Amino acid sequence: MTRLLIVDDSPLMRRLLGEIFAEAGDFTVDIARSGEEALAKLAPFAPDVVTLDIQMPGMDGLACLDRIMIEHPCPVVMVSALTEEGAEETLEALAIGAVDFIPKPGGALSIAIEDIAENLVERVRAAARARIPRSARLADRLRHGRTRTTRKVSLRNSDAPVLAERTEALPVVEREPGLPLAGIEAVLVGVSTGGPPALDALLQPLPADFPWPIVIAQHMPGSFTGPLARRLDRLCAIDVVEASAPVPLRPGCAYIGRGDADLLLTRRGGVPHVLAAPEATDHPWHPSVDRLVASARRVFAAEQLVGVLMTGMGNDGAREMAAMRAAGGHVIAQDEHSAVVWGMPGALVAADGADLQLSPPQIAAQLIAWSRSGGATP
């Protein structure tokens, strides 16, 4: 049985979540009404996974999460409002150490939550299996053990997660020694659960003169992808934008697909463009990685593309990236050790669709090495 601690100040939300997970049959559930009560239950209950409301009186969800990751590191799923403010707080929570988030239903809560109950249970089950690197927040945990003091929650002051270790200190693994990757036109990235910290670690090391455009399908609600793009743009030397209106691809720019839509490549007037398109109903996840890769292959030859499939539930992207590699493309899967959830990259590896399996900082180093050995087509 999976031990789940539900932390929420709303009696109705606590009752509804408790009923949903009790009915699932594989959870032992405990309840906390506040951040303070949640911290008091960490040692005696020893949860395998926590759902944590962000907006609570007294100790809010971010402060509680910070303490959890120091005192009892375990997978935490944030319960977030689908607003821009909620998105900013959720992105900070993911940077602090949360592995996933679930949108707080709007409208009549008792009706709306039934509509997402199955997805809720699936997400929390996956989170319970997520990997929390032993080195994550290690300095804070050691400091806490010595002083029993807590630090102020701050994204800028928090220790970088293990995924963000310095790229130049990591080995670069060549696909084939001496083989340049000339003529690359785009890097296609697919990512889901655990994606924002992985994207931090992938994009931050890239230099401002990185010669290839990067097109990213991150499974995320529409109200979250704009704040995610703005946050990454502040942190990275390359430009990062949310792709909504059709725009030409340009070197040194990363395009985040708008949530609640799909992300496609196309040609307009002979010029490659990236654009948001209505969700395709035959694809279960959005923005769809499979659909992005398929559209890119209609614009470019497989050998002109690099695919990167990172942490996430399910198998989105595995089929099309494996086909792209078989046709001569270049594909990297995030390795199992560094992935929060090795669903998508694991499916790619199982399909013999990856040239390399690397951590996000290693993927960044590999892309830099490939781009310097070959460069983009003039």
CORRA-V790795 format. One line per field, one symbol per residue. ss: DSSP state (h for helix, s for strand, l for the rest). burial: + if it has 16 or more other ideal C-beta (glycine too) atoms within 10 Angstrom, else -. Layout:
ss: ???
burial: ???
This chain:
ss: lsssssslllhhhhhhhhhhhhhhllssssssllhhhhhhhhhhhlllssssslllllllhhhhhhhhhhhlllsssssslllhhhhhhhhhhhhhlllsssslllllhhhhhhhlhhhhhhhhhhhhlllllllllhhhhhhhhhhllllllllllllllhhhllhhhllllllllllllllslsssssslllhhhhhhhhhlllllllllsssssslllhhhhhhhhhhhhhhlllssssslllssllllsssssllllsssssssllssssssslllllllllllhhhhhhhhhhhllhhhsssssllslllllhhhhhhhhhlllssssslllllllslhhhhhhhlllllssslhhhhhhhhhhhhhhllsll
burial: -+++++++++--++-+++-++--+--+-++++-++-+++-++--+-++++++++++--++++++++++++++++++++++++---++++++++++++++++++++-------+---+--++-++++++++++---++--++-++--------+----++-++++--+--+-+--------+--+++++++++++++++++++++++---+-++++++++++++++++++++++--+-+++++++----+-+++++++++++++++------++++++-+-----+++++++++++++-++-++++++++++++++++++++++++---+++++++--++++++++++++-+-++++++++++++++++-++--+++--
